[in-house]
Amino acid sequence: MGRQDEAKQWFVMRDLKRANAKHPAYEMLRSFKFEVFTPMKWHIVTRKGERVREEMPAIPDLLFVHSSRLALDPLVGKTATLQYRFLRNTWRDPMTVRDADMERFIHAVNSSESVKYYMPGELTSEMYNKKIRIIGGKLNGYEGNLLTVRGSKTKRLLVELPGLLAAGVEVSPEYIIFI
């Protein structure tokens, strides 16, 4: 085992449990003190005849785990429903996300009350053609594309993990500068 196995990095993982499972992988991993990020969204569900607002994974099988392979491998080996996502055309090289990219994404998502997630291919070039910079507020200094969705008056900054996931986070118009 090399140094790479000991270094902490953000691994892209799959949770093969059903979406309504009682103990999803992200909860299990957190109970073992792993740092986990799962894109979440709010749903209205009926519990015991009452409608309640509940936070659920936006993409049920996707999660990111900040760990070393050395620490994560034993748990993945024991848990049939937890898998690494592997890079295409490689022999079992797990997908990872750079720490800086993941931290930027998590900060952006956590700074907004209203987040919309997009999978690769869901966004068209017409939806994000204007470059912007955020001046002030929680996302001060962020640069990216202004997400335009027909029929919506909400201004959103597009924050991406290329090839994996994109998030449109709500920003106040007064903080937007076109570049």
Secondary structure as UniProt FT lines:
FT   HELIX           3..6
FT   STRAND          9..15
FT   TURN            19..20
FT   HELIX           25..31
FT   TURN            32..33
FT   STRAND          35..37
FT   STRAND          40..47
FT   TURN            48..49
FT   STRAND          50..57
FT   TURN            60..61
FT   STRAND          62..67
FT   HELIX           69..78
FT   TURN            80..81
FT   STRAND          82..84
FT   TURN            88..89
FT   STRAND          96..97
FT   HELIX           99..110
FT   STRAND          115..118
FT   TURN            120..121
FT   HELIX           125..127
FT   STRAND          130..134
FT   TURN            138..141
FT   STRAND          143..147
FT   TURN            150..151
FT   STRAND          156..161
FT   TURN            162..164
FT   STRAND          165..170
FT   HELIX           173..175
FT   STRAND          176..178
//
